Amino acid sequence: VQLQASGGGLVQAGGSLRLSCAASGTNSRFNIMGWYRRAPGKERELVARLRSSGTTSYADSVKGRFTISRDNARNTVNLQMNNLKPEDTAVYYCNADFGLRNYWGQGTLVTVSS
């Protein structure tokens, strides 16, 4: 399984970005798919994730601003990020469970200027 992340970039505070993570190399549906991030000098943290049941979970710091959703037809998960803040600046990584295995995508950089 390969996870291809896209959608990072530079945005001003208060702006929006949409990240996408597309899974390929499998006909299975994910069990869990989500996004983590690592800010400079900080540990990696969970941002949001979506279970196959449709249940979502978010880091407290992004609740109300970020929304994770899926496109089943394309085995893709999207992260809509609104009202971005400078502290959201980080490399964002897609992560997914397919069966008993866990996969990581390459990171995509999100930079929020003040």
Secondary structure, DSSP 8 states (H G I E B T S, - for coil): -EEEEE--EEEETT--EEEEEEEES-SS--SEEEEEEE-TTS--EEEEEEETTS-EEE-GGGTTTEEEEEEGGGTEEEEEE-S--GGG-EEEEEEEEETTEEEE---EEEEEE-
